[in-house]
Amino acid sequence: MTDYTRYERARILGARSLQIAMGAPTFVESDSREPIDIAKKEMEENRLPITVKR
């Protein structure tokens, strides 16, 4: 996992959770139906379709 600040992590997970909740395709298999759990699993597996520009 890339080193994100806690603020970047919160922003990324929030944005990705919203995308998933609105019907965006997911990039991991998950037993959970909660968007935040799916986004966390994507982050853990480095499968996020989001980049951070610093």
Phi and psi in radians as a Rosetta constraint file:
Dihedral C 1 N 2 CA 2 C 2 CIRCULARHARMONIC -1.179 0.35
Dihedral N 2 CA 2 C 2 N 3 CIRCULARHARMONIC 2.596 0.35
Dihedral C 2 N 3 CA 3 C 3 CIRCULARHARMONIC -1.383 0.35
Dihedral N 3 CA 3 C 3 N 4 CIRCULARHARMONIC 1.850 0.35
Dihedral C 3 N 4 CA 4 C 4 CIRCULARHARMONIC -1.875 0.35
Dihedral N 4 CA 4 C 4 N 5 CIRCULARHARMONIC 2.618 0.35
Dihedral C 4 N 5 CA 5 C 5 CIRCULARHARMONIC -1.229 0.35
Dihedral N 5 CA 5 C 5 N 6 CIRCULARHARMONIC 2.881 0.35
Dihedral C 5 N 6 CA 6 C 6 CIRCULARHARMONIC -1.126 0.35
Dihedral N 6 CA 6 C 6 N 7 CIRCULARHARMONIC -0.488 0.35
Dihedral C 6 N 7 CA 7 C 7 CIRCULARHARMONIC -1.279 0.35
Dihedral N 7 CA 7 C 7 N 8 CIRCULARHARMONIC -0.727 0.35
Dihedral C 7 N 8 CA 8 C 8 CIRCULARHARMONIC -1.102 0.35
Dihedral N 8 CA 8 C 8 N 9 CIRCULARHARMONIC -0.763 0.35
Dihedral C 8 N 9 CA 9 C 9 CIRCULARHARMONIC -1.040 0.35
Dihedral N 9 CA 9 C 9 N 10 CIRCULARHARMONIC -0.803 0.35
Dihedral C 9 N 10 CA 10 C 10 CIRCULARHARMONIC -1.104 0.35
Dihedral N 10 CA 10 C 10 N 11 CIRCULARHARMONIC -0.752 0.35
Dihedral C 10 N 11 CA 11 C 11 CIRCULARHARMONIC -1.160 0.35
Dihedral N 11 CA 11 C 11 N 12 CIRCULARHARMONIC -0.754 0.35
Dihedral C 11 N 12 CA 12 C 12 CIRCULARHARMONIC -1.126 0.35
Dihedral N 12 CA 12 C 12 N 13 CIRCULARHARMONIC -0.839 0.35
Dihedral C 12 N 13 CA 13 C 13 CIRCULARHARMONIC -1.124 0.35
Dihedral N 13 CA 13 C 13 N 14 CIRCULARHARMONIC -0.665 0.35
Dihedral C 13 N 14 CA 14 C 14 CIRCULARHARMONIC -1.137 0.35
Dihedral N 14 CA 14 C 14 N 15 CIRCULARHARMONIC -0.791 0.35
Dihedral C 14 N 15 CA 15 C 15 CIRCULARHARMONIC -1.145 0.35
Dihedral N 15 CA 15 C 15 N 16 CIRCULARHARMONIC -0.773 0.35
Dihedral C 15 N 16 CA 16 C 16 CIRCULARHARMONIC -1.195 0.35
Dihedral N 16 CA 16 C 16 N 17 CIRCULARHARMONIC -0.657 0.35
Dihedral C 16 N 17 CA 17 C 17 CIRCULARHARMONIC -1.069 0.35
Dihedral N 17 CA 17 C 17 N 18 CIRCULARHARMONIC -0.726 0.35
Dihedral C 17 N 18 CA 18 C 18 CIRCULARHARMONIC -1.112 0.35
Dihedral N 18 CA 18 C 18 N 19 CIRCULARHARMONIC -0.746 0.35
Dihedral C 18 N 19 CA 19 C 19 CIRCULARHARMONIC -1.038 0.35
Dihedral N 19 CA 19 C 19 N 20 CIRCULARHARMONIC -0.794 0.35
Dihedral C 19 N 20 CA 20 C 20 CIRCULARHARMONIC -1.126 0.35
Dihedral N 20 CA 20 C 20 N 21 CIRCULARHARMONIC -0.734 0.35
Dihedral C 20 N 21 CA 21 C 21 CIRCULARHARMONIC -1.091 0.35
Dihedral N 21 CA 21 C 21 N 22 CIRCULARHARMONIC -0.522 0.35
Dihedral C 21 N 22 CA 22 C 22 CIRCULARHARMONIC -1.528 0.35
Dihedral N 22 CA 22 C 22 N 23 CIRCULARHARMONIC 0.068 0.35
Dihedral C 22 N 23 CA 23 C 23 CIRCULARHARMONIC 1.850 0.35
Dihedral N 23 CA 23 C 23 N 24 CIRCULARHARMONIC 0.156 0.35
Dihedral C 23 N 24 CA 24 C 24 CIRCULARHARMONIC -1.149 0.35
Dihedral N 24 CA 24 C 24 N 25 CIRCULARHARMONIC 2.587 0.35
Dihedral C 24 N 25 CA 25 C 25 CIRCULARHARMONIC -1.175 0.35
Dihedral N 25 CA 25 C 25 N 26 CIRCULARHARMONIC 2.590 0.35
Dihedral C 25 N 26 CA 26 C 26 CIRCULARHARMONIC -1.757 0.35
Dihedral N 26 CA 26 C 26 N 27 CIRCULARHARMONIC 2.783 0.35
Dihedral C 26 N 27 CA 27 C 27 CIRCULARHARMONIC -1.975 0.35
Dihedral N 27 CA 27 C 27 N 28 CIRCULARHARMONIC 0.169 0.35
Dihedral C 27 N 28 CA 28 C 28 CIRCULARHARMONIC -2.433 0.35
Dihedral N 28 CA 28 C 28 N 29 CIRCULARHARMONIC 2.745 0.35
Dihedral C 28 N 29 CA 29 C 29 CIRCULARHARMONIC -1.530 0.35
Dihedral N 29 CA 29 C 29 N 30 CIRCULARHARMONIC 2.359 0.35
Dihedral C 29 N 30 CA 30 C 30 CIRCULARHARMONIC -2.535 0.35
Dihedral N 30 CA 30 C 30 N 31 CIRCULARHARMONIC 2.486 0.35
Dihedral C 30 N 31 CA 31 C 31 CIRCULARHARMONIC -1.360 0.35
Dihedral N 31 CA 31 C 31 N 32 CIRCULARHARMONIC -0.435 0.35
Dihedral C 31 N 32 CA 32 C 32 CIRCULARHARMONIC -1.347 0.35
Dihedral N 32 CA 32 C 32 N 33 CIRCULARHARMONIC 2.586 0.35
Dihedral C 32 N 33 CA 33 C 33 CIRCULARHARMONIC -1.826 0.35
Dihedral N 33 CA 33 C 33 N 34 CIRCULARHARMONIC -0.022 0.35
Dihedral C 33 N 34 CA 34 C 34 CIRCULARHARMONIC -1.403 0.35
Dihedral N 34 CA 34 C 34 N 35 CIRCULARHARMONIC 2.202 0.35
Dihedral C 34 N 35 CA 35 C 35 CIRCULARHARMONIC -0.997 0.35
Dihedral N 35 CA 35 C 35 N 36 CIRCULARHARMONIC -0.653 0.35
Dihedral C 35 N 36 CA 36 C 36 CIRCULARHARMONIC -1.158 0.35
Dihedral N 36 CA 36 C 36 N 37 CIRCULARHARMONIC -0.651 0.35
Dihedral C 36 N 37 CA 37 C 37 CIRCULARHARMONIC -1.183 0.35
Dihedral N 37 CA 37 C 37 N 38 CIRCULARHARMONIC -0.680 0.35
Dihedral C 37 N 38 CA 38 C 38 CIRCULARHARMONIC -1.151 0.35
Dihedral N 38 CA 38 C 38 N 39 CIRCULARHARMONIC -0.745 0.35
Dihedral C 38 N 39 CA 39 C 39 CIRCULARHARMONIC -1.096 0.35
Dihedral N 39 CA 39 C 39 N 40 CIRCULARHARMONIC -0.705 0.35
Dihedral C 39 N 40 CA 40 C 40 CIRCULARHARMONIC -1.104 0.35
Dihedral N 40 CA 40 C 40 N 41 CIRCULARHARMONIC -0.723 0.35
Dihedral C 40 N 41 CA 41 C 41 CIRCULARHARMONIC -1.155 0.35
Dihedral N 41 CA 41 C 41 N 42 CIRCULARHARMONIC -0.691 0.35
Dihedral C 41 N 42 CA 42 C 42 CIRCULARHARMONIC -1.052 0.35
Dihedral N 42 CA 42 C 42 N 43 CIRCULARHARMONIC -0.715 0.35
Dihedral C 42 N 43 CA 43 C 43 CIRCULARHARMONIC -1.172 0.35
Dihedral N 43 CA 43 C 43 N 44 CIRCULARHARMONIC -0.747 0.35
Dihedral C 43 N 44 CA 44 C 44 CIRCULARHARMONIC -1.061 0.35
Dihedral N 44 CA 44 C 44 N 45 CIRCULARHARMONIC -0.638 0.35
Dihedral C 44 N 45 CA 45 C 45 CIRCULARHARMONIC -1.627 0.35
Dihedral N 45 CA 45 C 45 N 46 CIRCULARHARMONIC 0.160 0.35
Dihedral C 45 N 46 CA 46 C 46 CIRCULARHARMONIC 0.969 0.35
Dihedral N 46 CA 46 C 46 N 47 CIRCULARHARMONIC 0.737 0.35
Dihedral C 46 N 47 CA 47 C 47 CIRCULARHARMONIC -2.012 0.35
Dihedral N 47 CA 47 C 47 N 48 CIRCULARHARMONIC 0.350 0.35
Dihedral C 47 N 48 CA 48 C 48 CIRCULARHARMONIC -1.311 0.35
Dihedral N 48 CA 48 C 48 N 49 CIRCULARHARMONIC 2.341 0.35
Dihedral C 48 N 49 CA 49 C 49 CIRCULARHARMONIC -1.554 0.35
Dihedral N 49 CA 49 C 49 N 50 CIRCULARHARMONIC 0.598 0.35
Dihedral C 49 N 50 CA 50 C 50 CIRCULARHARMONIC -2.223 0.35
Dihedral N 50 CA 50 C 50 N 51 CIRCULARHARMONIC 2.416 0.35
Dihedral C 50 N 51 CA 51 C 51 CIRCULARHARMONIC -2.053 0.35
Dihedral N 51 CA 51 C 51 N 52 CIRCULARHARMONIC 2.702 0.35
Dihedral C 51 N 52 CA 52 C 52 CIRCULARHARMONIC -1.952 0.35
Dihedral N 52 CA 52 C 52 N 53 CIRCULARHARMONIC 2.178 0.35
Dihedral C 52 N 53 CA 53 C 53 CIRCULARHARMONIC -1.789 0.35
Dihedral N 53 CA 53 C 53 N 54 CIRCULARHARMONIC 2.132 0.35
